[in-house]
Amino acid sequence: MSENFKAILINQKEKDFTREVKTIDKSFLKHGDVLVKVDYSSLNYKDALILKNGARLVKEFPHIPGIDFSGKVVESENSNYKSGDEVILTGWRVGEIYYGGYSQYAKVNADFLVKKPENISTKQAMILGTAGFTALQCSFATKTAREELLLGKKVEDVIVTGASGGVGSIAVMILNKLGCNVTAVTSKESNKEYLKSIGAKNIINTADLNKEPRPLDKGLWDGAVDTVGGQILSNVLAQTKENGIVAACGNAVDIKLNTTVMPFIIRGVKLWGINSVNASTKRRQFLWNEASKLIDFEKLNQSIKTIGLEELLDIYSKMLKGETSGRYIVDLNK
Ligand SMILES: NC(=O)c1ccc[n+]([C@@H]2O[C@H](COP(=O)([O-])OP(=O)(O)OC[C@H]3O[C@@H](n4cnc5c(N)ncnc54)[C@H](OP(=O)(O)O)[C@@H]3O)[C@@H](O)[C@H]2O)c1
């Protein structure tokens, strides 16, 4: 490898945070036992928060952000990986307490990596990234957990909130592919046609669910994927039918949840929290292997923007204002 390479460094001086693309030296990478030449990373909501001010997740500065990446192993001190292996990393607090993927090289603990399935490319792996991996977890919780684990009725009508975001749009596609009638909730009128093209049957405006929830509402959904939290999640819970599973992964609207016990004790609704960060390696390998069967990358490509490190410095703040849609992937060779 070359001794010098490009990475984003975020820094804190008293209350001020800075972020810039810098040329750094290999000796800067101090964690882990596997060195990866990064092909792609991606922009997730958590990345945007970290780029703004470390999001209280980053404890030491200067720091290299980027919570996911894909690439090729170039050096390994671990017997499970050898030079040339193609790998994917999401979660495990990489990009938070360990240096992340907004860098042409990343060094991480071998236990954090999964081997990339042969039927997807490193680019496709980051088209999914943390958002896609989380959408896979949410969709399996909503659909497969109820049908197979709890031996419940077939899951047909499902709702996905924050539908034009990274997690939401991929969940729309997966649940449609799994045979569900997907209702997508979005605040962006302009994304209706796109959401239909990737598998949404119906579209609801976010404003229709952003109201004071009733303890129980008319049951409409066999299951749900919620990426936004707040009142929208409260209303989704109140509208979920008997024994439905609501997979909650996000807080783009609010971290608060104002609900009652009624959906849980009258309808047996289950609120299933999703945490992609610490998912087991076995679960990760299973879900990544499922990805190629459930994702139509050609369709998803319409909403993918490929950017370089410099462009990332502009776009993250738009994501925090809810002004972005679809996925941004970061090409480390751009
Ligand atoms: N638990 C986990 O392991 C995990 C993993 C990944 C992500 N997450 C969380 O999941 C959420 C989504 O992540 P993402 O990467 O998909 O983010 P994203 O691409 O920014 O998508 C979020 C979507 O939520 C909607 N939204 C955002 N701000 C809103 C607002 N103020 N009011 C109403 N709707 C709003 C928008 O959808 P519309 O434009 O369609 O309205 C937006 O596209 C985030 O909270 C993230 O932290 C959690």
The ligand as an SDF file (V2000), in Angstrom:
LIG
                    3D

 48 52  0  0  0  0  0  0  0  0999 V2000
  -31.2240    0.8380   14.8870 N   0  0  0  0  0  0  0  0  0  0  0  0
  -30.2560    0.7290   13.9990 C   0  0  0  0  0  0  0  0  0  0  0  0
  -29.4000   -0.1480   14.0680 O   0  0  0  0  0  0  0  0  0  0  0  0
  -30.2370    1.6980   12.8600 C   0  0  0  0  0  0  0  0  0  0  0  0
  -29.4950    1.4340   11.7050 C   0  0  0  0  0  0  0  0  0  0  0  0
  -29.5760    2.3340   10.6290 C   0  0  0  0  0  0  0  0  0  0  0  0
  -30.3650    3.4880   10.7600 C   0  0  0  0  0  0  0  0  0  0  0  0
  -31.0150    3.7200   11.9120 N   0  0  0  0  0  0  0  0  0  0  0  0
  -31.8640    4.9070   12.0790 C   0  0  0  0  0  0  0  0  0  0  0  0
  -32.9310    4.7990   11.1410 O   0  0  0  0  0  0  0  0  0  0  0  0
  -33.3330    6.1090   10.7170 C   0  0  0  0  0  0  0  0  0  0  0  0
  -33.2550    6.1870    9.2010 C   0  0  0  0  0  0  0  0  0  0  0  0
  -31.8970    6.0980    8.7920 O   0  0  0  0  0  0  0  0  0  0  0  0
  -31.5060    6.3650    7.2640 P   0  0  0  0  0  0  0  0  0  0  0  0
  -30.0490    6.1500    7.1600 O   0  0  0  0  0  0  0  0  0  0  0  0
  -32.4680    5.6570    6.3780 O   0  0  0  0  0  0  0  0  0  0  0  0
  -31.7960    7.9580    7.1900 O   0  0  0  0  0  0  0  0  0  0  0  0
  -32.3210    8.8250    5.9590 P   0  0  0  0  0  0  0  0  0  0  0  0
  -31.8300    8.2710    4.6750 O   0  0  0  0  0  0  0  0  0  0  0  0
  -32.0480   10.2340    6.3110 O   0  0  0  0  0  0  0  0  0  0  0  0
  -33.8940    8.5650    6.0050 O   0  0  0  0  0  0  0  0  0  0  0  0
  -34.7190    9.0750    6.9980 C   0  0  0  0  0  0  0  0  0  0  0  0
  -36.0740    9.3890    6.3740 C   0  0  0  0  0  0  0  0  0  0  0  0
  -36.9510    9.7470    7.4300 O   0  0  0  0  0  0  0  0  0  0  0  0
  -37.8110   10.7770    6.9900 C   0  0  0  0  0  0  0  0  0  0  0  0
  -37.5740   11.9760    7.8230 N   0  0  0  0  0  0  0  0  0  0  0  0
  -36.3890   12.5430    8.1400 C   0  0  0  0  0  0  0  0  0  0  0  0
  -36.5740   13.6420    8.8960 N   0  0  0  0  0  0  0  0  0  0  0  0
  -37.8860   13.7490    9.0570 C   0  0  0  0  0  0  0  0  0  0  0  0
  -38.7200   14.6800    9.7390 C   0  0  0  0  0  0  0  0  0  0  0  0
  -38.2180   15.6980   10.4370 N   0  0  0  0  0  0  0  0  0  0  0  0
  -40.0550   14.4990    9.6780 N   0  0  0  0  0  0  0  0  0  0  0  0
  -40.5790   13.4570    8.9980 C   0  0  0  0  0  0  0  0  0  0  0  0
  -39.8570   12.5360    8.3290 N   0  0  0  0  0  0  0  0  0  0  0  0
  -38.5220   12.6940    8.3580 C   0  0  0  0  0  0  0  0  0  0  0  0
  -37.4750   11.0610    5.5570 C   0  0  0  0  0  0  0  0  0  0  0  0
  -38.3170   10.2110    4.7730 O   0  0  0  0  0  0  0  0  0  0  0  0
  -39.3750   10.8150    3.7290 P   0  0  0  0  0  0  0  0  0  0  0  0
  -38.5700   11.7570    2.9000 O   0  0  0  0  0  0  0  0  0  0  0  0
  -39.8900    9.6560    2.9850 O   0  0  0  0  0  0  0  0  0  0  0  0
  -40.3910   11.5010    4.5640 O   0  0  0  0  0  0  0  0  0  0  0  0
  -36.0470   10.5880    5.4420 C   0  0  0  0  0  0  0  0  0  0  0  0
  -35.7200   10.2580    4.1250 O   0  0  0  0  0  0  0  0  0  0  0  0
  -32.3870    7.0890   11.4480 C   0  0  0  0  0  0  0  0  0  0  0  0
  -33.0130    7.5430   12.6180 O   0  0  0  0  0  0  0  0  0  0  0  0
  -31.1860    6.2220   11.7900 C   0  0  0  0  0  0  0  0  0  0  0  0
  -30.4750    6.7220   12.8870 O   0  0  0  0  0  0  0  0  0  0  0  0
  -30.9610    2.8500   12.9530 C   0  0  0  0  0  0  0  0  0  0  0  0
  1  2  1  0
  2  3  2  0
  2  4  1  0
  4  5  1  0
  4 48  2  0
  5  6  2  0
  6  7  1  0
  7  8  2  0
  8  9  1  0
  8 48  1  0
  9 10  1  0
  9 46  1  0
 10 11  1  0
 11 12  1  0
 11 44  1  0
 12 13  1  0
 13 14  1  0
 14 15  2  0
 14 16  1  0
 14 17  1  0
 17 18  1  0
 18 19  2  0
 18 20  1  0
 18 21  1  0
 21 22  1  0
 22 23  1  0
 23 24  1  0
 23 42  1  0
 24 25  1  0
 25 26  1  0
 25 36  1  0
 26 27  1  0
 26 35  1  0
 27 28  2  0
 28 29  1  0
 29 30  1  0
 29 35  2  0
 30 31  1  0
 30 32  2  0
 32 33  1  0
 33 34  2  0
 34 35  1  0
 36 37  1  0
 36 42  1  0
 37 38  1  0
 38 39  2  0
 38 40  1  0
 38 41  1  0
 42 43  1  0
 44 45  1  0
 44 46  1  0
 46 47  1  0
M  CHG  2   8   1  16  -1
M  END
$$$$
